[in-house]
Amino acid sequence: MSSKTTAGKSRKKDVQQNPDGSMPLTGHLKELRNRIVVCIVVLFAGICLCLSFASRIVRLLTDIGTQFDYHFIVIRPQELLLVYFSVALIGGVVIAVPVIAYQVYAFCAPALDKKGRRTFITSLGFGGVCFCIGIAFAYFIVLPFMLSFLMKFSVSMEIITNNISIGEYVSFLMTVFIIFGIVFEMPVISVLLTRIGILRAEWMARSRKVMIVVIFFVAAIITPPDVVSQVMVAFPMLGLYELSIFLSRLVRSRKLEEAEKEEAEE
């Protein structure tokens, strides 16, 4: 018996397909286990990699505060070490996200048609880009205004010094990054909801006045109580909302065209 024949038999034995060509439950569970193991290994490797650069990442984050005369301290012996580990954990998650997304796609791909696969891949890519844009917007535009206002507010009290816990500072920055990363996912979520028929652009357009009030209310909550910061946050959110309406209309029109084409073919 040749080596090729032996390899082919062993491969068929590993797949364990049903007579109709489908994979049994045990096969799906084994595949799911293998993909979860891959995600965990990549996550652990990403955490170790980011841990070696943790001091540089923390220095990059503190550079924003030092521009406004912030002074950082540790109030617990282990605080800086915990900050390094938290930064490494978040960095590891960021590194592992593309691999996790691919593993999710590869696991779900057999159950999707060609259109579903294309929508899945496009949503993952577009969602990642929007999340990165949200973080960049927070880092370069929003945070400087926030930290500047908070510093001016604190120095108005002469008995208060500008010594800030490094753990609280990094936690504040990470919260802002996550908030703006999620906010910038609005177009992606709108497209997906439109694609599956839950949301329509007409409903979003009719709710525009209400959403303007909601957006300014949210901006007032996540920013310091000054008008400039609120406007700087609210205007991009309004722009994202209008972009969501446009993309929803585009997806809806394409969906109707595809339905008409399928009816004509039938």
Backbone bond lengths (Angstrom), bond angles and torsions (degrees), N, CA, C in turn:
res aa  C-N    CA-C-N  psi(-1)  N-CA   C-N-CA  omega(-1)  CA-C   N-CA-C  phi
1 M - - - 1.472 - - 1.525 108.91 -
2 S 1.304 116.42 131.63 1.461 120.47 -177.47 1.518 111.26 -74.53
3 S 1.342 114.96 164.10 1.467 120.17 179.05 1.521 111.04 -67.82
4 K 1.343 117.88 -33.83 1.465 121.07 179.40 1.521 110.89 -63.72
5 T 1.347 115.76 -41.78 1.466 119.14 179.63 1.513 111.08 -64.95
6 T 1.339 116.39 -41.25 1.457 120.31 178.31 1.509 111.84 -62.99
7 A 1.359 116.99 -42.90 1.466 121.14 179.06 1.512 111.21 -64.07
8 G 1.360 116.34 -39.43 1.459 118.93 -179.80 1.506 111.84 -65.67
9 K 1.366 116.77 -39.20 1.454 119.28 179.10 1.520 111.84 -67.37
10 S 1.353 116.14 -39.86 1.462 118.89 179.27 1.514 110.94 -66.92
11 R 1.333 118.59 -35.06 1.459 121.16 179.09 1.530 110.15 -67.54
12 K 1.311 117.93 -41.41 1.453 121.06 178.02 1.525 110.93 -64.95
13 K 1.340 115.84 -36.01 1.447 119.09 179.21 1.522 110.76 -67.04
14 D 1.349 118.02 -35.54 1.463 121.48 179.86 1.516 111.49 -69.94
15 V 1.342 117.82 -35.03 1.460 120.52 -177.25 1.520 111.24 -69.33
16 Q 1.359 116.92 -41.45 1.456 122.23 177.47 1.537 111.36 55.14
17 Q 1.321 115.86 59.91 1.454 120.59 -178.46 1.525 110.54 -85.78
18 N 1.335 114.80 155.42 1.451 121.51 173.07 1.523 109.86 -73.83
19 P 1.319 118.22 165.51 1.468 120.30 178.07 1.525 113.65 -56.79
20 D 1.342 117.71 -31.49 1.462 120.27 -179.89 1.526 113.07 -83.96
21 G 1.340 116.97 5.51 1.464 120.14 178.19 1.510 114.78 92.72
22 S 1.333 118.72 -8.56 1.461 121.38 179.45 1.518 110.22 -83.37
23 M 1.321 115.93 160.20 1.460 121.19 -179.07 1.521 109.62 -92.86
24 P 1.311 119.47 134.79 1.472 121.20 179.15 1.521 111.04 -71.62
25 L 1.338 114.79 172.78 1.467 120.47 -178.36 1.517 111.55 -60.62
26 T 1.326 117.20 -40.20 1.462 119.72 -179.79 1.525 111.29 -62.81
27 G 1.332 116.09 -35.69 1.466 119.47 176.94 1.512 112.14 -65.41
28 H 1.342 116.71 -42.30 1.472 120.41 177.65 1.528 111.02 -63.65
29 L 1.330 116.09 -40.93 1.468 119.32 179.90 1.519 111.08 -66.12
30 K 1.344 117.03 -38.63 1.455 119.61 177.94 1.530 110.77 -65.79
31 E 1.332 115.99 -42.64 1.461 119.44 178.01 1.529 111.26 -63.12
32 L 1.343 116.06 -42.55 1.462 120.05 178.31 1.522 110.99 -61.73
33 R 1.338 116.72 -41.93 1.466 120.22 178.49 1.525 111.26 -61.71
34 N 1.330 116.94 -44.10 1.455 120.25 -179.11 1.530 111.75 -63.62
35 R 1.322 116.17 -39.64 1.465 119.30 -179.59 1.528 111.20 -70.81
36 I 1.326 117.52 -35.89 1.467 120.19 176.62 1.528 110.26 -65.20
37 V 1.337 116.54 -39.36 1.470 120.25 177.98 1.522 110.64 -62.22
38 V 1.337 116.69 -42.56 1.464 120.02 177.79 1.529 111.24 -60.51
39 C 1.343 116.75 -43.73 1.465 120.76 179.53 1.522 111.21 -63.08
40 I 1.330 117.38 -41.04 1.468 120.88 -179.38 1.523 110.35 -66.43
41 V 1.329 117.04 -41.97 1.472 120.46 179.67 1.523 110.72 -63.05
42 V 1.337 116.66 -44.84 1.472 119.82 179.56 1.527 110.62 -65.48
43 L 1.334 116.93 -39.63 1.460 120.15 177.88 1.522 111.13 -62.34
44 F 1.318 117.11 -44.39 1.461 120.56 179.70 1.530 110.61 -63.98
45 A 1.334 116.86 -42.17 1.463 120.07 178.16 1.533 111.05 -63.88
46 G 1.337 116.74 -39.51 1.456 120.09 177.67 1.515 112.69 -64.86
47 I 1.343 116.53 -38.85 1.466 120.31 178.03 1.530 110.22 -64.24
48 C 1.335 116.49 -44.24 1.468 119.81 178.98 1.523 111.14 -62.41
49 L 1.329 116.69 -40.79 1.458 120.24 179.19 1.521 111.59 -64.29
50 C 1.334 115.75 -46.18 1.469 119.56 -179.25 1.533 111.75 -69.18
51 L 1.319 116.65 -28.51 1.459 119.57 178.60 1.521 110.95 -65.45
52 S 1.327 116.82 -31.94 1.457 119.77 178.06 1.533 111.96 -72.34
53 F 1.350 116.30 -21.35 1.467 120.97 177.87 1.528 112.01 -109.76
54 A 1.323 117.67 14.87 1.464 121.10 -173.57 1.523 111.88 -61.88
55 S 1.329 116.82 -40.70 1.465 119.15 -179.00 1.523 111.35 -63.36
56 R 1.327 117.29 -37.92 1.469 120.40 178.38 1.532 110.99 -69.02
57 I 1.324 116.75 -38.69 1.462 119.83 179.10 1.523 110.55 -65.16
58 V 1.342 116.41 -44.15 1.464 119.99 178.10 1.524 110.35 -63.38
59 R 1.322 117.51 -39.31 1.472 120.13 176.81 1.532 110.94 -62.06
60 L 1.328 116.58 -39.29 1.468 120.10 177.88 1.520 111.07 -64.01
61 L 1.327 117.20 -38.51 1.459 120.48 179.15 1.529 111.70 -71.06
62 T 1.313 116.81 -38.31 1.467 119.82 -178.88 1.525 112.66 -74.44
63 D 1.327 117.03 -18.06 1.474 119.44 178.55 1.529 111.39 -60.94
64 I 1.338 116.79 -31.29 1.470 118.86 178.44 1.515 109.80 -65.18
65 G 1.324 117.12 -43.75 1.456 120.47 -177.42 1.514 113.64 -71.84
66 T 1.328 117.06 -36.35 1.466 119.32 -179.01 1.523 111.93 -65.02
67 Q 1.323 117.38 -23.26 1.466 119.79 176.61 1.518 111.74 -64.27
68 F 1.330 116.68 -24.11 1.468 121.28 -178.30 1.528 111.36 -112.44
69 D 1.344 115.61 26.19 1.463 122.33 173.33 1.523 112.76 65.93
70 Y 1.331 116.95 33.34 1.454 120.59 171.88 1.540 108.99 -79.45
71 H 1.317 116.29 140.26 1.463 122.48 176.03 1.520 108.01 -118.94
72 F 1.319 116.32 127.87 1.462 121.27 -172.92 1.522 110.77 -104.30
73 I 1.323 115.11 139.35 1.446 121.91 -180.00 1.521 109.02 -134.38
74 V 1.323 115.86 166.12 1.457 121.51 171.45 1.526 107.23 -113.79
75 I 1.313 115.61 134.37 1.464 119.94 -177.63 1.529 111.23 -106.61
76 R 1.340 116.48 -2.04 1.459 121.88 174.87 1.522 108.40 -136.77
77 P 1.317 119.28 147.12 1.470 119.96 -177.78 1.532 113.23 -58.35
78 Q 1.337 117.16 -35.06 1.461 120.56 -175.57 1.523 112.86 -95.03
79 E 1.317 118.50 5.85 1.465 120.44 -171.60 1.520 112.65 -62.94
80 L 1.323 117.88 -46.92 1.466 120.18 -178.18 1.524 110.95 -64.79
81 L 1.332 116.88 -37.98 1.457 120.01 178.04 1.526 110.86 -63.90
82 L 1.336 116.61 -40.88 1.462 119.89 177.77 1.526 111.41 -65.95
83 V 1.326 116.58 -34.68 1.467 120.13 176.21 1.524 110.07 -63.90
84 Y 1.329 116.75 -43.27 1.460 120.34 177.79 1.534 110.91 -59.36
85 F 1.336 116.17 -44.75 1.461 119.51 -179.43 1.530 111.80 -66.34
86 S 1.335 117.79 -38.87 1.464 120.31 179.54 1.525 110.83 -67.18
87 V 1.332 116.89 -40.50 1.461 120.56 177.21 1.522 110.36 -65.25
88 A 1.347 116.80 -41.48 1.463 120.54 178.60 1.522 111.09 -64.42
89 L 1.340 116.71 -38.23 1.464 120.23 178.54 1.523 111.05 -63.58
90 I 1.330 116.67 -46.23 1.466 120.05 179.75 1.526 110.27 -65.23
91 G 1.331 116.57 -41.91 1.463 119.58 177.58 1.515 112.33 -63.36
92 G 1.334 116.82 -38.73 1.455 119.99 176.98 1.514 112.50 -63.94
93 V 1.325 116.48 -38.41 1.464 120.60 176.85 1.526 110.26 -63.68
94 V 1.335 116.50 -42.46 1.464 120.41 179.23 1.525 110.77 -61.79
95 I 1.331 116.51 -42.68 1.464 120.13 179.28 1.531 111.19 -66.55
96 A 1.328 116.69 -37.34 1.460 120.53 -175.91 1.518 113.38 -80.15
97 V 1.332 118.30 -16.84 1.464 120.89 -175.76 1.532 112.56 -56.78
98 P 1.358 120.44 -46.21 1.474 118.11 178.31 1.524 113.26 -59.69
99 V 1.338 116.64 -40.36 1.457 119.91 179.16 1.528 110.67 -67.41
100 I 1.341 116.24 -42.47 1.471 119.73 178.19 1.525 110.42 -62.28
101 A 1.334 116.31 -41.87 1.466 120.14 179.26 1.528 110.76 -62.14
102 Y 1.336 116.04 -41.84 1.467 118.44 178.71 1.527 111.41 -65.30
103 Q 1.336 117.11 -41.00 1.461 120.19 -179.91 1.533 111.01 -64.33
104 V 1.335 115.80 -39.70 1.474 119.14 176.17 1.524 110.58 -62.84
105 Y 1.345 115.81 -44.09 1.467 119.47 179.61 1.532 111.15 -63.72
106 A 1.333 116.66 -44.76 1.462 119.84 -178.18 1.527 111.57 -64.51
107 F 1.325 117.34 -32.76 1.465 120.80 179.11 1.529 111.05 -73.63
108 C 1.342 116.55 -37.39 1.472 120.61 -176.84 1.529 112.99 -88.83
109 A 1.337 117.99 -16.77 1.460 121.25 -173.03 1.525 113.96 -56.90
110 P 1.346 120.70 -42.09 1.472 118.85 -179.48 1.520 114.13 -60.49
111 A 1.327 117.58 -24.29 1.474 120.28 -179.23 1.521 112.45 -91.08
112 L 1.344 117.68 -1.22 1.458 121.26 -177.29 1.521 110.32 -107.42
113 D 1.326 115.14 148.72 1.457 119.40 173.11 1.532 108.83 -84.46
114 K 1.320 116.41 -176.08 1.461 120.50 -176.63 1.519 111.82 -62.49
115 K 1.344 117.42 -41.27 1.457 121.18 179.45 1.531 110.92 -66.89
116 G 1.341 115.22 -41.02 1.457 119.14 179.09 1.511 112.11 -63.07
117 R 1.325 117.03 -40.67 1.466 120.20 178.01 1.520 111.47 -64.44
118 R 1.320 115.75 -42.79 1.463 119.23 179.71 1.526 110.77 -63.85
119 T 1.337 116.69 -41.60 1.465 120.37 178.31 1.520 111.25 -64.68
120 F 1.320 116.95 -40.73 1.462 121.90 -179.58 1.526 110.49 -62.12
121 I 1.334 116.82 -49.18 1.466 120.92 -177.94 1.524 110.81 -65.11
122 T 1.334 116.51 -43.57 1.463 120.23 179.80 1.521 111.48 -62.90
123 S 1.318 116.66 -41.62 1.464 120.52 -179.64 1.521 111.42 -64.88
124 L 1.325 116.89 -41.53 1.462 119.97 179.10 1.531 111.28 -64.24
125 G 1.327 115.99 -46.06 1.466 119.08 -179.66 1.521 112.51 -66.14
126 F 1.333 116.42 -47.22 1.455 121.04 -179.99 1.527 111.13 -64.69
127 G 1.342 116.16 -37.96 1.458 120.09 178.74 1.522 111.92 -64.95
128 G 1.335 117.16 -41.35 1.463 120.37 177.44 1.514 112.50 -63.41
129 V 1.332 116.52 -41.63 1.468 120.37 178.98 1.526 110.52 -64.49
130 C 1.331 117.22 -44.23 1.471 120.75 -179.59 1.528 111.23 -64.22
131 F 1.329 116.86 -38.42 1.467 119.80 178.98 1.525 110.39 -64.48
132 C 1.319 117.36 -42.89 1.470 121.29 178.34 1.530 111.15 -64.72
133 I 1.328 117.02 -38.76 1.462 120.04 177.81 1.527 110.31 -64.37
134 G 1.330 117.02 -39.82 1.465 120.39 177.41 1.516 112.24 -62.03
135 I 1.334 117.27 -42.19 1.464 120.60 178.30 1.525 110.39 -65.70
136 A 1.333 117.27 -42.72 1.464 120.29 178.61 1.524 111.29 -63.24
137 F 1.325 116.76 -40.26 1.467 120.46 178.00 1.531 110.70 -62.47
138 A 1.330 116.31 -41.13 1.464 119.78 178.93 1.520 110.96 -67.10
139 Y 1.322 117.43 -40.44 1.470 121.12 -175.50 1.532 112.18 -70.48
140 F 1.314 116.69 -44.97 1.461 119.98 -172.29 1.527 113.92 -90.76
141 I 1.332 118.21 -23.34 1.465 120.00 -172.94 1.519 112.60 -118.95
142 V 1.330 117.28 -53.00 1.461 119.92 -171.96 1.523 112.36 -74.92
143 L 1.323 117.08 -49.84 1.462 120.15 -175.08 1.524 113.68 -60.03
144 P 1.334 119.95 -43.02 1.470 117.91 177.57 1.529 112.86 -56.74
145 F 1.336 117.73 -41.01 1.462 120.08 178.84 1.529 110.64 -68.81
146 M 1.321 117.30 -41.11 1.459 120.40 179.08 1.530 110.98 -61.44
147 L 1.314 116.07 -51.62 1.464 120.17 -176.73 1.522 111.44 -65.52
148 S 1.327 116.60 -35.79 1.468 119.60 177.93 1.519 111.05 -64.80
149 F 1.321 116.68 -45.13 1.464 119.62 179.73 1.522 111.26 -64.55
150 L 1.340 117.31 -44.86 1.457 120.51 -178.80 1.521 111.68 -64.70
151 M 1.328 116.48 -34.64 1.460 119.11 176.77 1.521 111.12 -67.04
152 K 1.334 117.10 -44.64 1.461 120.12 178.84 1.526 110.93 -63.33
153 F 1.318 116.09 -34.64 1.460 119.63 179.17 1.529 111.05 -68.04
154 S 1.333 116.83 -39.28 1.461 120.07 -177.89 1.525 112.53 -74.49
155 V 1.339 118.00 -35.58 1.467 120.01 -178.65 1.522 111.50 -74.07
156 S 1.338 117.03 -12.22 1.462 118.37 176.14 1.527 111.34 -66.28
157 M 1.338 116.69 -20.87 1.461 121.75 174.43 1.531 107.80 -98.57
158 E 1.303 116.85 109.65 1.454 120.79 -173.60 1.527 112.81 -67.18
159 I 1.311 118.28 -23.31 1.459 120.59 -177.07 1.520 112.10 -83.04
160 I 1.352 118.21 -2.84 1.460 122.48 -177.74 1.523 108.75 -105.26
161 T 1.324 116.68 129.55 1.459 122.10 176.17 1.525 110.13 -96.58
162 N 1.314 115.96 158.71 1.464 121.50 -173.54 1.533 111.15 -94.44
163 N 1.312 117.45 52.77 1.459 122.22 175.71 1.523 108.84 -102.53
164 I 1.334 116.26 120.39 1.460 121.63 -172.22 1.519 109.66 -121.50
165 S 1.325 116.35 137.59 1.457 121.17 176.76 1.531 109.71 -64.93
166 I 1.318 116.87 130.53 1.460 120.46 -178.63 1.529 110.94 -64.34
167 G 1.343 116.42 -32.42 1.457 119.62 178.09 1.515 111.90 -66.70
168 E 1.320 117.08 -44.95 1.464 120.95 178.85 1.523 110.81 -65.72
169 Y 1.321 116.90 -37.52 1.468 120.85 -179.24 1.530 110.86 -65.10
170 V 1.331 116.73 -49.02 1.466 120.05 -179.32 1.528 110.58 -65.31
171 S 1.331 117.15 -37.82 1.463 120.64 177.27 1.532 110.91 -62.74
172 F 1.325 116.87 -40.03 1.464 121.17 177.70 1.527 110.45 -62.85
173 L 1.332 117.21 -45.25 1.459 120.51 -179.91 1.521 111.53 -63.65
174 M 1.325 117.37 -43.10 1.457 120.44 -179.30 1.526 111.31 -63.93
175 T 1.329 115.72 -37.58 1.472 119.26 177.73 1.524 110.80 -63.37
176 V 1.329 116.52 -43.37 1.472 120.40 178.55 1.525 110.53 -63.53
177 F 1.327 117.47 -42.57 1.463 120.96 179.34 1.528 111.05 -60.59
178 I 1.318 116.60 -45.74 1.470 120.40 -178.87 1.526 110.86 -64.57
179 I 1.339 116.78 -41.94 1.466 120.79 -179.71 1.520 110.60 -60.30
180 F 1.329 116.88 -48.84 1.467 119.30 -177.05 1.519 111.81 -73.99
181 G 1.335 117.40 -30.69 1.457 118.60 174.12 1.510 111.93 -62.86
182 I 1.341 116.67 -40.61 1.467 121.11 178.60 1.531 110.90 -70.75
183 V 1.335 116.77 -40.85 1.468 120.03 179.57 1.525 110.88 -59.64
184 F 1.326 117.02 -39.69 1.464 120.50 -178.61 1.531 112.69 -75.61
185 E 1.333 117.07 -1.17 1.461 120.37 173.84 1.526 111.78 -85.85
186 M 1.332 117.84 0.79 1.460 121.16 -176.64 1.529 113.05 -54.82
187 P 1.341 120.82 -45.97 1.471 118.92 179.46 1.523 113.22 -62.71
188 V 1.334 116.65 -38.33 1.465 119.99 -178.93 1.530 110.49 -65.41
189 I 1.322 116.04 -45.61 1.467 119.86 179.78 1.527 110.79 -63.15
190 S 1.337 116.30 -40.54 1.463 120.14 179.54 1.527 111.28 -63.00
191 V 1.319 116.50 -41.94 1.466 120.43 179.89 1.531 110.61 -64.49
192 L 1.317 116.33 -43.88 1.465 119.29 -179.67 1.527 111.41 -64.14
193 L 1.339 116.78 -44.20 1.461 120.11 179.64 1.524 111.19 -65.14
194 T 1.320 116.64 -35.38 1.466 120.08 176.68 1.520 110.70 -68.80
195 R 1.313 115.33 -38.85 1.454 120.68 -178.01 1.522 111.89 -62.61
196 I 1.344 116.60 -38.59 1.467 119.78 -178.64 1.524 112.34 -91.80
197 G 1.348 117.04 2.84 1.454 121.11 172.69 1.510 116.32 88.42
198 I 1.335 118.87 10.63 1.461 120.82 -179.95 1.528 111.60 -84.81
199 L 1.326 117.23 -33.22 1.467 122.23 -174.62 1.523 109.92 -121.78
200 R 1.331 114.94 148.32 1.468 121.49 176.28 1.521 109.91 -131.58
201 A 1.336 114.80 147.36 1.455 119.82 -179.09 1.521 111.74 -63.97
202 E 1.335 116.58 -31.26 1.466 119.84 179.64 1.520 111.11 -63.62
203 W 1.337 116.57 -38.91 1.460 119.56 178.27 1.522 110.89 -66.42
204 M 1.324 116.79 -40.34 1.460 120.74 179.19 1.524 111.37 -65.66
205 A 1.336 115.94 -38.81 1.458 119.51 179.81 1.526 111.40 -67.17
206 R 1.337 116.88 -39.97 1.462 120.03 178.61 1.526 112.02 -68.04
207 S 1.324 116.45 -26.40 1.471 120.92 -178.90 1.525 112.43 -94.31
208 R 1.322 116.99 14.63 1.468 120.26 -175.24 1.526 111.95 -60.38
209 K 1.333 118.49 -44.76 1.467 120.75 -177.56 1.530 111.40 -63.45
210 V 1.323 115.09 -42.18 1.463 118.97 178.67 1.523 110.66 -65.00
211 M 1.329 116.84 -40.95 1.452 120.78 -178.26 1.524 111.93 -67.74
212 I 1.329 117.78 -31.22 1.468 120.18 176.47 1.524 109.80 -61.41
213 V 1.335 115.90 -44.72 1.469 119.80 178.35 1.524 110.41 -64.16
214 V 1.344 116.99 -42.75 1.462 120.86 -179.71 1.525 111.02 -63.83
215 I 1.333 116.64 -41.58 1.463 120.61 -178.71 1.521 111.28 -64.63
216 F 1.334 117.02 -43.54 1.471 119.00 178.23 1.522 111.03 -67.44
217 F 1.324 116.59 -31.90 1.464 119.61 176.94 1.530 110.54 -67.32
218 V 1.325 116.77 -44.00 1.464 120.70 177.93 1.522 110.50 -64.35
219 A 1.331 116.16 -41.27 1.471 119.69 178.67 1.515 111.30 -62.44
220 A 1.331 116.98 -35.60 1.466 120.24 178.59 1.524 111.50 -68.37
221 I 1.340 116.59 -29.37 1.465 120.02 -178.71 1.526 111.21 -77.17
222 I 1.327 117.66 -42.81 1.464 120.95 -172.41 1.515 112.68 -90.27
223 T 1.325 119.05 0.67 1.459 121.49 178.28 1.522 109.79 -123.20
224 P 1.337 117.01 161.95 1.463 119.80 173.73 1.525 110.79 -61.63
225 P 1.335 117.15 159.41 1.475 119.99 -175.89 1.524 113.70 -77.69
226 D 1.333 116.41 58.40 1.462 119.63 171.86 1.523 108.03 -129.48
227 V 1.300 115.54 149.10 1.465 121.57 -172.13 1.523 111.61 -65.50
228 V 1.328 117.59 -38.03 1.467 120.67 -176.04 1.523 111.07 -61.91
229 S 1.319 116.75 -47.71 1.468 119.93 -179.72 1.519 111.32 -63.87
230 Q 1.326 117.13 -41.29 1.458 120.52 179.72 1.521 111.49 -62.58
231 V 1.323 116.45 -43.67 1.468 120.08 179.75 1.524 110.61 -66.07
232 M 1.349 116.95 -40.42 1.463 120.43 -179.19 1.518 112.22 -64.56
233 V 1.323 116.69 -28.40 1.460 120.45 177.78 1.529 110.74 -87.38
234 A 1.334 117.22 -40.22 1.466 120.50 -174.97 1.528 112.10 -69.24
235 F 1.325 118.32 -39.97 1.459 120.35 -177.28 1.535 112.79 -62.85
236 P 1.333 119.70 -46.05 1.476 117.77 174.97 1.521 112.76 -61.74
237 M 1.339 117.37 -35.53 1.463 119.57 177.84 1.524 110.74 -65.58
238 L 1.333 117.27 -39.03 1.464 120.00 175.46 1.523 110.74 -64.40
239 G 1.329 116.17 -40.50 1.457 119.15 176.53 1.519 112.28 -62.56
240 L 1.328 117.10 -40.14 1.466 120.76 177.01 1.528 111.04 -64.99
241 Y 1.329 116.31 -35.92 1.461 119.77 178.55 1.529 110.80 -65.74
242 E 1.327 116.83 -43.17 1.467 120.22 177.72 1.523 110.79 -65.90
243 L 1.340 116.42 -38.29 1.460 119.68 176.33 1.525 110.61 -63.64
244 S 1.322 116.38 -37.70 1.461 120.43 177.99 1.525 111.17 -63.32
245 I 1.333 116.88 -40.56 1.470 120.20 177.68 1.520 110.48 -62.97
246 F 1.337 116.48 -44.56 1.464 120.43 179.99 1.527 111.77 -62.14
247 L 1.328 116.78 -45.96 1.464 120.33 -179.55 1.526 111.34 -67.42
248 S 1.319 116.94 -35.74 1.464 119.98 177.97 1.521 110.74 -64.48
249 R 1.328 116.55 -41.86 1.471 119.71 176.68 1.526 111.04 -63.00
250 L 1.331 115.66 -40.99 1.460 119.32 179.77 1.525 111.08 -64.06
251 V 1.322 116.74 -44.23 1.465 120.70 179.15 1.520 110.96 -65.88
252 R 1.330 116.54 -39.80 1.462 120.63 179.56 1.526 111.57 -63.79
253 S 1.335 116.58 -43.62 1.465 119.85 179.68 1.530 110.90 -65.18
254 R 1.334 116.47 -40.07 1.461 119.35 177.60 1.526 111.34 -64.52
255 K 1.312 115.49 -39.83 1.460 120.18 179.23 1.525 110.79 -62.53
256 L 1.346 117.01 -41.83 1.469 120.90 178.53 1.524 110.48 -66.45
257 E 1.339 117.41 -40.03 1.460 120.48 178.48 1.531 111.02 -62.83
258 E 1.318 116.50 -42.07 1.466 119.80 178.93 1.521 110.76 -65.06
259 A 1.345 116.77 -39.58 1.465 119.47 178.48 1.509 111.31 -64.51
260 E 1.353 117.16 -42.17 1.466 120.71 178.51 1.527 110.62 -64.42
261 K 1.326 117.29 -39.16 1.456 119.96 -179.36 1.532 110.16 -66.29
262 E 1.328 117.21 -39.89 1.462 120.18 178.40 1.524 111.33 -65.44
263 E 1.346 116.60 -39.31 1.471 119.66 177.45 1.512 110.95 -64.85
264 A 1.350 116.69 -38.87 1.461 119.55 179.96 1.521 110.97 -67.16
265 E 1.340 117.34 -36.12 1.460 120.30 179.43 1.523 110.90 -68.84
266 E 1.365 115.77 -35.34 1.466 118.65 178.80 1.528 111.29 -71.00
